[in-house]
Amino acid sequence: MQVPISKVTRELEIKSFQLHKWEERGWLGTEPVFKDPDNNGQRTYSKQQVERIEFIDEVIKDQRKR
């Protein structure tokens, strides 16, 4: 199941440009990000990628608290 970028950014309260940077850095794994042709090429993420995004977001927010 693919999750659209809009849902991920809304639920985690992060900006889409942050996800783009994480993709560029290779933080989302080796699996390519799918761009949905039926939805204007909107990025969608696999369950595994969403789990990685949640983990990265959690680590970054935890580090900011320190």
Secondary structure, DSSP 8 states (H G I E B T S, - for coil): --EEHHHHHHHHT--HHHHHHHHHTTTT-SS--EEEGGGTTEEEE-HHHHHHHHHHHHHHHHHHH-
